[in-house]
């Protein structure tokens, strides 16, 4: 009898998890009051150095904007801030972050995370920026 109880508890738990995943996937996407623009030149190959300027434009006043950049695979960090915080950004204003990277493989990826804090609210978004590979130039607008 005890074995059946454990199996029943496991089945209920699995059904609960199974029901949770689709609900989570159906939630609204993250929203952040910031537009991101950047571009990556085409034709990059291993050993190339590239400077990328990320421009953040607010769609309304943002008291605090945190930017976190992390090289994933295929990139070496050369210059720039990996963690930057901007404060008191008015609606429509721009802030920029400039980074210099070296491609160490055929392609590389850079993680960019944005967190906007206003009042008791925090919203965020992230993007993976692609460098090199077989694709043409990458231009991002989020």
C-alpha positions in Angstrom: 0.0 0.0 0.0 2.9 2.3 0.8 4.3 1.8 -2.7 1.1 2.8 -4.3 1.0 6.0 -2.2 4.5 6.9 -3.3 3.6 6.2 -6.9 0.4 8.3 -6.6 2.3 11.2 -5.0 4.9 11.1 -7.8 2.2 11.0 -10.5 0.5 14.1 -8.9 3.8 15.9 -8.8 4.6 15.1 -12.4 1.2 16.2 -13.5 1.6 19.4 -11.6 5.0 20.1 -13.2 3.5 19.1 -16.6 0.7 21.6 -16.1 3.1 24.3 -14.9 5.4 24.3 -18.0 2.7 25.2 -20.6 1.3 27.9 -18.4 4.8 29.4 -18.0 5.3 29.3 -21.8 2.0 31.0 -22.4 2.9 34.0 -20.1 3.6 37.4 -21.8 7.2 38.0 -22.8 9.4 40.3 -20.7 8.9 43.9 -21.4 11.5 46.6 -20.8 11.2 50.3 -21.6 14.4 50.3 -23.6 15.2 49.9 -27.2 18.6 48.3 -28.0 20.4 48.8 -31.3 23.8 47.5 -32.4 25.6 46.1 -35.5 28.3 43.5 -36.0 30.3 43.7 -39.3 30.2 40.8 -41.7 33.1 38.5 -42.6 34.7 38.2 -39.1 37.1 35.3 -38.7 39.1 33.9 -35.8 41.7 36.4 -34.6 39.7 39.5 -35.7 39.1 42.3 -33.3 35.9 44.1 -33.3 34.4 47.1 -31.5 30.6 47.0 -31.0 28.6 50.0 -29.7 25.3 49.1 -28.0 22.8 52.0 -27.9 20.0 51.9 -25.3 17.1 54.3 -25.9 14.4 54.7 -23.3 10.8 54.7 -24.2 9.9 56.5 -20.9 11.8 57.7 -17.9 14.0 55.0 -16.3 15.5 55.8 -12.9 18.1 53.0 -13.2 19.3 50.8 -16.0 21.8 48.0 -15.5 23.7 46.4 -18.4 25.6 43.1 -18.0 27.7 41.8 -20.8 29.3 38.3 -20.7 31.4 36.7 -23.5 30.2 33.1 -23.9 32.0 31.0 -26.4 34.5 32.1 -29.1 35.2 35.6 -27.7 37.9 37.2 -25.7 37.2 40.4 -23.8 39.6 43.2 -24.7 38.1 46.5 -23.6 35.0 48.0 -22.1 32.8 47.6 -19.0 31.2 44.2 -18.4 28.7 45.7 -15.9 27.4 49.3 -16.3 24.7 51.2 -14.5 23.0 54.3 -15.8 20.8 56.5 -13.6 18.0 59.0 -14.2 17.5 58.5 -17.9 14.7 60.6 -19.4 12.2 59.4 -22.0 13.8 59.2 -25.4 17.4 59.6 -24.1 20.2 57.4 -25.3 23.1 55.7 -23.4 25.9 53.8 -25.0 28.2 50.9 -24.1 31.3 50.3 -26.2 33.1 47.0 -26.1 36.1 45.6 -27.9 36.3 41.8 -28.4 38.5 39.3 -30.2 37.0 36.4 -32.1 38.8 33.2 -30.8 36.9 30.7 -32.9 34.9 30.4 -36.1 32.0 32.2 -34.3 31.4 33.8 -30.9 28.5 34.7 -28.7 28.0 37.6 -26.3 25.3 37.7 -23.7 23.7 41.1 -23.0 21.3 41.5 -20.1 19.3 44.7 -19.5 17.5 45.4 -16.2 15.4 48.5 -15.8 14.4 49.5 -12.2 11.7 52.0 -11.5 9.9 52.3 -8.2 9.3 48.8 -6.8 9.3 47.3 -10.3 12.1 45.6 -12.2 11.8 44.5 -15.8 14.5 42.9 -18.0 15.4 41.4 -21.3 18.4 39.6 -22.7 19.9 39.0 -26.2 22.7 36.8 -27.5 24.8 38.7 -30.0 26.4 36.5 -32.7 29.9 37.2 -34.1 31.5 35.5 -37.1 30.1 32.2 -38.5 28.5 31.9 -41.8 25.9 34.6 -41.4 26.2 38.1 -42.7 26.4 41.2 -40.6 24.2 41.1 -37.5 22.1 44.2 -36.8 20.1 44.1 -33.7 17.0 46.1 -32.8 15.1 45.0 -29.7 
